Amino acid sequence: MSRLGIALLPTNYTTTLPEGSAYDSLCLQITTEHWCERWRDMCIGSDSPKDSGSRAKTEATAERWRASQVYELGELNDTEHLAPENTILLVSPWLELDAPDAWVRHDTVVAFRQELAYASYLSMHTAIVPAPQANNRTQAAAFARALHSALLSFPGLHLAVRVPIYYYPTHDFHQPWQTWDLLRSMCEYHPRLSVALDLSPLPATLPSLIDAWNAEPVSHVVLPASLFISNAKGYPVLSKSTQGVVRNLIVHQPSVTFVLSGTDTNLHSKGGDKAYPQYIQHLHRTTAAKEGSMEYWARGYGDLLQAPLQPLMDNLQNTTYETFEQDPVKYAHYEEAIYRALMDRKERERLVLLVAGAGRGPLVKRALTALGRSKTLNAKVYVVEKNPNAWIGLQRTFKDEDRVQLLFGDMREAAIPEQVDIVISELLGSFGDNELSPECLDGVEKCLKPDGISIPCSYTAHITPLSSARLWQEARDRGGKGEEPYVVMFQSTRRLSPYVHECWEFAHPRLTPLGCDNGHNVRSAETVFNIPYGGILHGFAGYFEAVLYDTIGLSIHPERKDQVSKDMLSWFPMYIPIREPLYLPAGCELHTSIWRLTDGKKVWYEWCAEAFLDVGGSPVFSSVKSFGSSSTLGVPSSPALMTHPPPSPLIDAIEMKSPFDRNSQQFQHIGKLKIGQTGLHNPSGRSSWIGL
């Protein structure tokens, strides 16, 4: 569960938290109205007429300030004795980094940097920046440039941009997110840039686009007391829709801080100012993951990138075995699968089992339990393990078990004394085959009887497009050209498509002739995803689903895992990143290609994607047009809606027809318009591969 922070934004300029406060930090504006008045007088001027001498004096004062920014007495709050670790700077809300006037914008940036310099002097760690102007993208790039410059100039400060969840009064949920996307993109996904999401009264029914904030680095949530309503007893609570948003943010954001304002204005009859933080703490407690669930077990692992295991190439650590053995669901399903397979073979005089890749022996124990449950008296269990360290523990554990015979070595080369009825293995990975189960079990098949079976008998890999600024930043900062797959417990993520498509399947025993090389384990998949709402593609989520035997399986597929193997702990999904984020507008199609390749020495994946818009007058194009052409962005929603620029004033004005005239016959035959693509990732396994 995430660490909850609650900050107080007082209505006055107090620099201390109330005694016995439930808050753990103070959000404070360090400048006073006196500074605002002086700055406006210097940089904007007043409406009252001034003689030329007075204007010149004011301009001279402004020039001295621009050259050396100094505050005067009374322009700053008493902040020298603040505790920096418990204080959040609220940058003066009247500063407009995207002011329409270029000179005012310049002086705003100077004042902005002056405040950050003073905050750095006080050793503050975080500053909340005023929101960009609503419904005005004209100077958004200037806003972003000022942010980026500040991030580079003040390396000790984390900047959180205050972004409203929608623009009033239009209830436009789309543009605030688009503005944020522009800011963070121009700031190159800087790790010290985040969102301070400003909540407003929310309608009962919320658009799906609100889930976009799950994938963004939301560090603060600003909650005014006026947003709360009174319950039957008069205490402040949030509406159902706002509760849902807050709970969602608690789940998806690892360490969000709630900034409460106006709590000392007596808006509600019961509870006083302490009722507000107590209510937020109540929401946090009641949103906690249930004990025994994957989310509860994986606390602290959210969005943590982990390199996939390579049990064939590496010898696993004892702690790794111990961690995975804590999963009661996986081994219970394996035991049930083995039991059913044994029951289907009750008529046989003798049964031979092979546990391939036994580790510390949990599958061996489950196989023995299944033999007891099925009352199979005449059976032999061969156990193969190549890890010399785990081999020592296996000898200790099964030294008195007559039915078990231990064999040291690689399962692909081990000499099994006799043909076996059932091969049991657990080489499945987050993407199904990424621990080289196909290659390993190919080598074991020579030991199978003609009617022998494998547990698992098949497994499939699945992908879906994913948005997560946090994961993309982490993967980029780790190097590897941003194209190394990772195992991740997803937290700050958003699926861009409602669909999860299957890539390929492996089945055992395989149907191809024995003796062929690894070439038969090459796979490829081409999939098409519909993107109903705009978003940023940061990569793909990879999942697997396995059939152990009969109707017993294992799954981390997001739509089916609860039906197949609820609360299984052993596998996190796979994150497959892309090098550069790709913007996907609403209504587009994402065409993806992914390959599983091998050269006999290693196995690797390659992947790429292309995005298309249907511009042939189809329903998809119509929906995109209606979604983006309401002047909420101030720009056309797609290239197909653009008109040709006006002719140059240096030549005669002539009528020039747009090549994208929607009424032209040529336009009607465009069909799908390509709007973006990724490069080919990990060619020839240059960044990531699994050794054979």
C-alpha positions in Angstrom: 0.0 0.0 0.0 1.2 3.5 -0.7 2.4 6.0 1.8 -0.3 8.6 2.4 0.7 12.2 2.9 -1.7 15.0 4.0 -0.7 18.6 3.7 -2.5 21.7 5.0 -3.0 24.8 2.7 -4.1 27.4 5.3 -6.3 30.4 4.3 -4.0 32.7 6.3 -0.2 32.9 6.0 0.5 30.8 9.1 3.9 29.1 9.0 3.2 26.4 11.6 0.8 23.5 11.8 -1.9 23.5 14.4 -1.0 21.8 17.7 -2.1 18.1 17.6 -2.7 18.4 13.9 -3.4 15.4 11.7 -1.4 16.9 8.9 2.2 15.9 8.3 3.2 18.9 6.1 2.4 22.5 5.4 1.7 24.0 2.0 2.8 27.6 2.1 3.0 30.6 -0.3 6.2 32.4 0.7 5.4 35.8 -0.9 2.8 38.3 0.3 0.5 40.7 -1.4 3.1 43.5 -1.0 5.4 41.6 -3.4 2.5 41.1 -5.9 1.7 44.8 -5.8 5.3 45.9 -6.4 5.8 43.4 -9.2 2.6 44.5 -11.0 3.6 48.1 -10.6 7.0 47.5 -12.0 6.2 45.0 -14.8 2.6 45.7 -15.8 1.9 49.2 -14.6 -1.2 50.7 -12.9 -4.2 52.2 -14.6 -3.6 55.6 -13.0 -1.9 58.2 -15.2 1.8 58.9 -14.4 4.0 61.6 -15.6 7.0 60.7 -17.8 9.4 61.1 -14.8 7.5 58.6 -12.7 7.3 56.1 -15.5 11.0 56.3 -16.1 11.7 55.8 -12.4 9.5 52.8 -12.3 11.2 51.3 -15.4 14.6 51.9 -13.8 13.5 50.1 -10.7 12.2 47.2 -12.8 15.5 47.0 -14.7 17.5 46.9 -11.4 15.2 44.1 -10.2 15.6 42.1 -13.5 19.4 42.4 -13.1 19.4 41.3 -9.4 16.2 40.0 -7.9 15.9 41.1 -4.3 12.9 41.0 -2.0 12.1 43.9 0.3 10.8 43.8 3.8 7.2 42.7 4.1 7.3 40.9 0.7 8.0 37.5 2.3 6.3 35.4 5.0 8.3 34.4 8.0 9.8 31.2 6.6 13.3 31.1 7.9 12.4 28.7 10.7 10.3 26.3 8.6 11.2 22.6 8.5 12.1 22.0 4.8 11.1 18.3 4.9 7.6 19.2 6.1 7.0 22.2 3.9 5.7 22.5 0.3 6.2 25.7 -1.5 3.1 27.1 -3.2 4.4 29.3 -6.0 2.5 32.6 -6.2 -0.8 31.8 -8.0 -0.8 35.2 -9.8 2.3 34.2 -11.8 1.3 33.3 -15.4 4.2 31.6 -17.2 2.0 31.5 -20.3 0.9 35.2 -20.2 -0.1 36.3 -23.7 2.1 39.5 -23.6 5.8 38.6 -24.3 7.2 41.2 -21.9 4.9 40.3 -19.0 5.7 36.6 -19.7 9.5 37.4 -19.5 9.1 39.2 -16.1 6.8 36.4 -14.9 9.6 33.9 -15.5 12.1 36.1 -13.7 9.8 36.3 -10.7 9.2 32.6 -10.9 12.9 31.8 -10.8 13.3 34.3 -7.9 10.8 32.3 -5.8 12.5 29.0 -6.6 15.9 30.4 -5.7 14.6 31.5 -2.3 13.0 28.1 -1.8 16.3 26.4 -2.6 18.0 28.7 -0.1 15.5 27.4 2.5 16.4 23.8 1.4 12.8 23.1 0.4 12.2 20.0 -1.7 8.9 20.6 -3.5 7.2 23.5 -5.2 3.6 23.5 -6.6 3.5 25.6 -9.8 0.3 27.5 -10.8 -1.9 25.9 -13.4 -1.6 26.9 -17.1 -4.4 29.1 -18.3 -7.6 27.3 -19.2 -8.6 26.9 -22.9 -5.4 28.6 -24.1 -2.7 26.6 -25.7 -1.0 29.5 -27.4 1.8 29.9 -24.9 1.8 26.4 -23.5 5.2 25.8 -25.1 6.5 28.9 -23.3 5.2 27.5 -20.0 7.0 24.2 -20.7 10.2 26.0 -21.6 10.2 27.9 -18.3 9.6 24.7 -16.4 12.4 22.8 -18.1 14.8 25.7 -17.5 13.9 25.7 -13.8 14.3 22.0 -13.5 17.8 22.3 -14.9 18.7 25.3 -12.7 17.4 24.0 -9.4 18.4 20.4 -9.1 17.2 20.1 -5.5 13.6 21.0 -6.3 10.7 18.8 -7.4 8.2 20.8 -9.4 4.5 19.7 -9.4 2.3 21.5 -11.9 -1.2 22.3 -10.7 -3.6 20.9 -13.3 -7.4 21.0 -13.0 -9.2 17.7 -13.5 -11.4 19.5 -16.0 -12.0 23.1 -17.3 -15.0 25.0 -16.0 -17.7 25.6 -17.2 -17.4 23.2 -20.2 -16.4 20.2 -18.1 -13.7 19.5 -20.6 -11.7 16.6 -19.2 -9.5 16.2 -22.3 -7.6 19.4 -22.6 -6.1 19.5 -19.1 -4.5 16.1 -19.7 -3.4 17.2 -23.2 -1.8 20.4 -21.8 0.0 18.3 -19.2 1.2 15.9 -21.9 2.7 18.8 -23.8 4.5 20.1 -20.6 6.0 16.8 -19.6 7.0 15.9 -23.2 8.8 19.2 -23.7 10.5 18.7 -20.3 11.7 15.3 -21.6 9.8 13.3 -18.9 12.0 14.9 -16.2 11.9 12.7 -13.1 11.5 15.8 -10.9 8.3 16.9 -12.7 4.9 15.7 -11.6 1.2 16.7 -11.4 -0.7 18.4 -8.6 -4.2 17.3 -9.6 -6.8 19.9 -8.6 -10.1 18.2 -8.0 -13.4 20.1 -8.6 -17.0 19.0 -8.1 -17.4 16.0 -10.3 -20.5 14.8 -12.2 -22.1 11.4 -11.1 -20.9 9.8 -14.4 -17.3 10.3 -15.3 -15.6 9.8 -18.7 -13.2 7.0 -19.2 -10.5 9.5 -20.0 -10.3 10.2 -16.2 -8.3 7.0 -16.0 -5.5 8.7 -17.9 -4.3 10.1 -14.6 -3.6 6.6 -13.3 -0.6 6.5 -15.7 0.8 9.9 -14.9 3.1 10.9 -12.0 0.5 12.5 -9.8 2.4 13.5 -6.6 -0.3 15.8 -5.1 -4.1 16.0 -5.1 -5.5 19.4 -4.1 -8.8 19.1 -2.3 -10.6 22.3 -1.2 -13.0 22.0 1.7 -15.8 23.3 -0.5 -15.6 20.0 -2.4 -16.8 18.1 0.6 -20.5 17.6 1.4 -22.2 17.0 4.7 -23.3 13.5 5.6 -26.4 12.8 7.7 -24.5 13.7 10.9 -23.1 16.9 9.6 -19.5 15.6 9.0 -17.6 16.4 5.8 -17.5 13.6 3.2 -16.9 13.4 -0.5 -19.5 12.5 -3.1 -19.5 9.0 -4.5 -17.9 10.0 -7.8 -15.2 12.0 -6.1 -14.6 9.2 -3.6 -14.1 6.9 -6.6 -11.5 9.2 -8.1 -9.7 9.6 -4.8 -9.7 5.8 -4.1 -8.4 5.2 -7.7 -5.5 7.6 -7.1 -4.6 6.0 -3.8 -4.4 2.6 -5.6 -2.4 3.7 -8.6 -0.1 6.4 -7.1 2.5 5.0 -4.8 3.1 8.1 -2.5 0.4 10.7 -3.2 0.0 13.7 -0.9 -3.4 15.3 -0.4 -3.3 19.0 0.0 -6.4 20.2 1.9 -7.4 23.9 1.7 -10.1 25.9 3.5 -10.5 23.4 6.3 -10.5 26.3 8.9 -13.5 28.1 7.4 -16.2 26.2 9.2 -18.1 25.0 6.1 -19.4 21.9 7.9 -21.2 21.8 11.3 -19.4 18.8 12.7 -15.8 17.6 13.1 -13.9 20.9 12.8 -10.8 21.2 10.8 -9.5 17.7 11.9 -12.5 15.9 10.2 -11.0 16.5 6.7 -7.7 14.7 7.2 -9.4 12.0 9.3 -11.8 11.3 6.4 -8.9 11.0 3.9 -7.2 8.6 6.2 -10.4 6.6 6.4 -10.5 6.4 2.6 -6.9 5.3 2.6 -7.5 2.5 5.1 -10.6 1.2 3.4 -8.9 1.1 0.0 -6.1 -1.1 1.3 -5.6 -4.4 -0.5 -7.2 -7.4 1.1 -4.9 -9.8 3.0 -3.9 -12.7 0.9 -4.4 -11.0 -2.4 -1.7 -10.4 -5.0 -1.9 -6.6 -4.3 -1.4 -7.2 -0.5 1.5 -9.6 -1.0 3.2 -7.3 -3.5 3.2 -4.2 -1.3 6.3 -2.2 -2.1 6.8 -3.8 -5.5 4.5 -1.4 -7.4 6.1 -0.2 -10.7 9.4 -1.7 -9.6 11.3 -2.8 -12.7 12.8 -6.3 -12.3 14.9 -8.2 -14.9 13.1 -11.4 -15.9 14.6 -14.6 -14.4 16.8 -16.7 -16.6 16.8 -20.1 -14.7 18.4 -21.9 -17.6 21.4 -19.6 -17.9 21.6 -18.6 -14.2 21.5 -20.6 -11.0 18.8 -19.0 -8.9 19.3 -17.8 -5.3 17.8 -19.6 -2.3 15.7 -16.5 -1.5 14.3 -16.5 -5.0 13.1 -20.1 -4.5 11.7 -19.2 -1.1 9.8 -16.3 -2.4 8.0 -18.2 -5.1 7.3 -21.2 -2.8 5.1 -18.8 -0.7 2.5 -19.0 -3.5 -0.3 -21.4 -2.3 -2.4 -21.1 -5.5 0.2 -22.2 -8.1 1.2 -25.3 -6.3 -2.3 -26.2 -5.3 -3.2 -26.1 -9.0 -0.2 -28.1 -10.0 -1.2 -30.8 -7.4 -4.7 -30.9 -8.7 -3.5 -31.2 -12.3 -1.2 -34.1 -11.4 -3.9 -35.8 -9.4 -6.4 -35.6 -12.3 -3.7 -36.9 -14.7 -3.0 -39.8 -12.4 -6.7 -40.6 -12.0 -7.1 -40.8 -15.8 -4.3 -43.4 -15.8 -5.5 -45.6 -12.8 -5.7 -48.7 -14.9 -1.9 -48.7 -15.6 0.2 -51.1 -13.5 3.1 -48.6 -13.0 3.4 -44.9 -13.6 6.6 -42.9 -14.1 6.8 -39.2 -13.4 9.6 -36.7 -14.2 9.9 -33.4 -12.4 12.2 -31.3 -14.7 13.8 -28.4 -13.1 12.9 -29.2 -9.5 14.5 -26.2 -7.7 14.2 -26.9 -3.9 11.5 -29.5 -4.6 8.0 -28.0 -4.1 6.7 -29.8 -7.3 8.2 -33.0 -6.1 6.3 -32.7 -2.8 3.0 -32.0 -4.6 3.6 -34.9 -7.0 4.0 -37.2 -4.0 0.9 -35.8 -2.4 -1.1 -36.4 -5.6 0.2 -40.0 -5.7 -1.2 -40.5 -2.2 -4.5 -38.9 -3.0 -5.0 -41.0 -6.1 -3.8 -44.2 -4.2 -1.2 -44.8 -6.9 1.0 -47.4 -5.2 3.4 -48.4 -8.0 5.1 -45.2 -9.1 8.5 -43.7 -9.7 9.4 -40.0 -9.6 12.6 -38.9 -11.3 13.8 -35.5 -10.3 16.2 -33.4 -12.5 18.0 -30.2 -11.3 21.0 -28.4 -12.7 21.6 -25.9 -9.8 24.3 -27.5 -7.7 23.3 -25.4 -4.7 19.6 -26.4 -4.9 20.8 -30.0 -5.5 22.2 -30.2 -2.0 18.8 -29.3 -0.5 17.0 -31.9 -2.7 19.3 -34.6 -1.4 18.5 -33.7 2.2 14.8 -33.4 1.6 14.2 -36.7 -0.3 16.9 -38.9 1.1 14.4 -41.2 2.7 11.8 -41.3 -0.1 12.2 -44.6 -2.0 10.0 -43.5 -4.9 12.2 -40.5 -5.7 15.4 -40.8 -7.7 17.5 -37.6 -8.1 19.4 -36.8 -11.2 21.8 -33.9 -11.5 22.2 -32.0 -14.7 20.5 -30.1 -17.5 17.1 -31.5 -18.3 17.8 -31.3 -22.0 20.7 -33.7 -21.7 20.0 -35.8 -18.6 19.8 -39.5 -19.1 16.5 -40.7 -17.7 16.6 -44.4 -16.9 13.2 -45.2 -18.5 10.4 -43.6 -20.5 8.0 -41.5 -18.5 4.2 -41.0 -18.5 4.1 -37.4 -17.1 6.6 -34.6 -17.3 6.1 -31.8 -14.8 7.8 -28.4 -15.0 7.4 -24.8 -13.9 9.5 -22.9 -16.4 6.7 -20.5 -17.2 7.5 -16.8 -17.2 5.5 -13.6 -17.3 5.2 -13.9 -21.1 4.7 -17.6 -21.0 7.8 -18.7 -22.9 10.4 -16.2 -21.7 12.1 -18.7 -19.3 12.7 -21.0 -22.3 10.2 -23.6 -21.4 9.8 -24.6 -25.2 13.5 -25.2 -25.6 13.9 -27.0 -22.3 10.9 -29.3 -22.8 11.9 -30.1 -26.4 14.9 -31.8 -24.9 12.8 -33.8 -22.5 10.4 -35.1 -25.0 12.7 -37.9 -26.0 12.0 -39.4 -22.6 8.2 -39.4 -23.0 6.2 -42.5 -23.8 4.2 -42.3 -27.1 1.1 -41.3 -25.1 3.0 -39.4 -22.4 1.8 -35.9 -21.4 3.3 -32.7 -20.1 2.1 -30.5 -17.2 1.7 -27.8 -18.4 0.4 -29.0 -21.7 0.1 -25.6 -23.4 0.6 -21.9 -22.7 -0.1 -18.6 -24.6 1.4 -15.1 -24.6 -0.8 -12.0 -24.7 -0.2 -8.2 -25.1 -2.1 -5.0 -24.9 -0.9 -1.3 -25.4 0.1 0.4 -22.2 0.5 4.0 -21.0 2.8 4.7 -18.0 5.1 7.7 -17.8 6.7 6.3 -14.6 7.6 2.9 -16.2 8.9 4.5 -19.4 11.1 7.0 -17.4 12.5 4.1 -15.3 13.2 2.0 -18.3 14.9 4.9 -20.2 17.0 5.8 -17.2 18.3 2.2 -16.9 19.8 2.4 -20.4 19.6 -0.6 -22.8 18.3 1.7 -25.5 14.9 1.7 -23.7 14.0 -1.7 -25.2 14.6 -4.2 -22.4 11.5 -6.1 -21.2 10.9 -6.1 -17.4 8.8 -7.9 -14.9 6.6 -5.3 -13.1 3.7 -5.2 -10.7 1.7 -2.6 -12.5 0.5 0.4 -10.5 0.7 3.8 -12.2 -0.5 2.4 -15.5 -3.4 2.7 -18.0 -4.5 0.3 -20.6 -5.1 2.2 -23.9 -7.3 -0.5 -25.4 -10.0 -2.6 -23.8 -8.6 -5.6 -25.7 -5.8 -8.1 -24.8 -4.8 -10.0 -27.8 -3.1 -13.4 -28.0 0.3 -13.5 -29.7 1.2 -17.2 -29.9 0.9 -20.6 -28.3 3.2 -23.5 -27.4 2.0 -27.0 -26.8 3.8 -30.1 -25.3 4.5 -32.6 -26.5 5.0 -30.7 -29.8 3.6 -32.2 -33.0 6.7 -31.6 -35.1 9.2 -34.5 -35.7 11.8 -35.1 -33.0 15.4 -34.1 -33.8 14.8 -30.7 -35.4 16.6 -27.6 -34.2 15.1 -24.7 -32.2 13.8 -23.1 -35.4 10.4 -24.5 -34.8 10.1 -22.3 -31.7 10.2 -19.1 -33.7 6.9 -17.2 -33.5 5.4 -14.0 -34.7 2.1 -12.1 -34.2 0.4 -9.2 -35.9 -2.4 -7.6 -33.9 -4.7 -4.6 -34.3 -5.9 -2.6 -31.3 -8.7 0.0 -31.3 -7.9 3.0 -29.2 -11.2 4.5 -27.9 -9.6 7.5 -26.0 -6.5 9.5 -26.7 -3.4 8.6 -24.8 0.4 8.1 -24.9 1.8 4.7 -25.9 4.8 3.9 -23.6 5.0 0.2 -24.4 3.0 -3.0 -24.0 1.9 -5.2 -21.2 2.6 -8.8 -21.6 0.7 -11.7 -19.9 0.5 -15.5 -20.1 -2.1 -18.2 -19.6 -1.3 -21.8 -19.2 -3.3 -25.0 -19.3 -1.8 -27.5 -16.8 -4.1 -30.4 -17.4 -7.8 -30.8 -18.2 -9.6 -27.6 -16.8 -6.8 -26.7 -14.4 -4.7 -23.7 -15.4 -2.7 -20.7 -14.4 -3.3 -17.1 -15.7 -2.2 -13.5 -15.2 -4.4 -12.4 -18.0 -6.1 -9.3 -16.6 -9.6 -10.3 -17.7 -9.4 -14.0 -16.7 -6.9 -14.4 -13.9 -9.6 -14.3 -11.2 -11.5 -17.1 -12.9 -8.5 -19.3 -13.6 -6.1 -18.8 -10.6 -7.3 -16.0 -8.3 -4.7 -14.5 -6.0 -1.8 -16.3 -7.5 1.4 -14.6 -6.4 4.2 -16.1 -8.5 4.2 -13.9 -11.6 3.9 -10.2 -12.3 3.1 -9.0 -15.9 5.8 -8.1 -18.4 6.5 -4.5 -19.4 7.7 -4.3 -23.0 8.8 -0.6 -23.5 9.2 1.5 -26.6 12.1 3.9 -27.1 10.0 7.0 -27.8 6.4 7.7 -26.6 3.8 7.7 -29.3 0.7 9.8 -29.1 -2.5 7.9 -30.1 -5.6 10.1 -30.8 -9.1 8.8 -30.0 -10.5 6.5 -32.5 -7.2 5.4 -34.1 -5.9 1.9 -34.7 -2.6 0.6 -33.4 -1.0 -2.2 -35.5 1.6 -4.1 -33.7 4.1 -6.7 -34.7 6.1 -8.9 -32.3 8.5 -11.8 -33.0 10.1 -14.5 -30.8 13.4 -15.4 -32.5 16.3 -17.7 -31.9 19.7 -18.4 -33.4 20.4 -21.6 -31.4 22.5 -19.8 -28.8 19.9 -17.3 -27.5 16.3 -16.3 -27.7 15.0 -12.8 -28.0 12.0 -10.7 -28.8 11.6 -7.9 -31.4 8.6 -5.5 -31.7 7.3 -2.4 -33.4 4.0 -0.6 -34.0 2.2 1.8 -36.4 -0.8 4.0 -35.7 -3.5 4.8 -38.3 -6.6 7.0 -38.5 -9.5 6.0 -40.8 -10.1 9.1 -42.9 -12.4 7.7 -45.5 -15.7 9.0 -44.1 -16.1 5.9 -41.9 -17.8 6.0 -38.5 -14.4 5.9 -36.8 -13.3 9.1 -38.6 -16.7 10.7 -37.8 -16.3 10.0 -34.1 -12.8 11.4 -34.1 -13.9 14.5 -35.8 -16.7 15.1 -33.3 -14.4 14.4 -30.4 -11.7 16.8 -31.3 -13.2 19.5 -33.4 -15.2 21.4 -30.8 -12.4 24.1 -30.5 -11.3 22.7 -27.2 -7.8 22.4 -28.4 -7.6 25.4 -30.7 -6.0 23.1 -33.4 -7.4 20.6 -35.9 -8.0 17.2 -34.5 -6.3 15.4 -37.3 -4.2 16.2 -40.5 -7.2 15.4 -42.6 -9.0 18.4 -41.2 -6.2 20.9 -41.9 -6.6 23.5 -44.6 -3.8 24.8 -46.8 -2.0 27.8 -45.3 -2.6 31.2 -46.8 -0.4 32.3 -49.7 2.7 34.4 -49.1 2.1 38.1 -49.2 5.1 38.4 -51.5 3.3 36.7 -54.4 -0.1 37.2 -56.0 -2.9 35.8 -53.9 -4.2 32.7 -55.7 -6.8 30.2 -54.6 -5.1 27.0 -53.5 -7.2 23.8 -52.8 -6.3 21.7 -49.8 -5.0 18.2 -50.7 -7.2 17.0 -47.8 -10.5 18.5 -49.0 -13.0 16.1 -47.5 -15.4 16.6 -50.4 -12.8 15.6 -53.0 -12.9 12.2 -54.7 -9.2 11.8 -53.8 -10.0 12.2 -50.1 -12.7 9.5 -50.2 -10.1 7.0 -51.3 -7.4 7.7 -48.7 -8.7 5.0 -46.3 -6.4 4.7 -43.4 -4.0 7.6 -42.8 -0.7 6.7 -41.0 -0.1 9.1 -38.2 2.9 7.6 -36.4 5.1 4.6 -35.8 7.8 3.2 -33.6 11.2 1.9 -34.7 12.1 -1.8 -34.7 13.0 -2.6 -31.1 15.8 -5.0 -30.0 16.9 -6.2 -33.5 19.0 -9.3 -33.3 18.7 -9.2 -29.5 21.1 -6.2 -29.2 19.7 -5.1 -25.8 18.0 -8.1 -24.3 18.2 -11.9 -24.8 17.8 -15.1 -23.0 20.8 -17.5 -23.2 20.4 -21.1 -24.2 
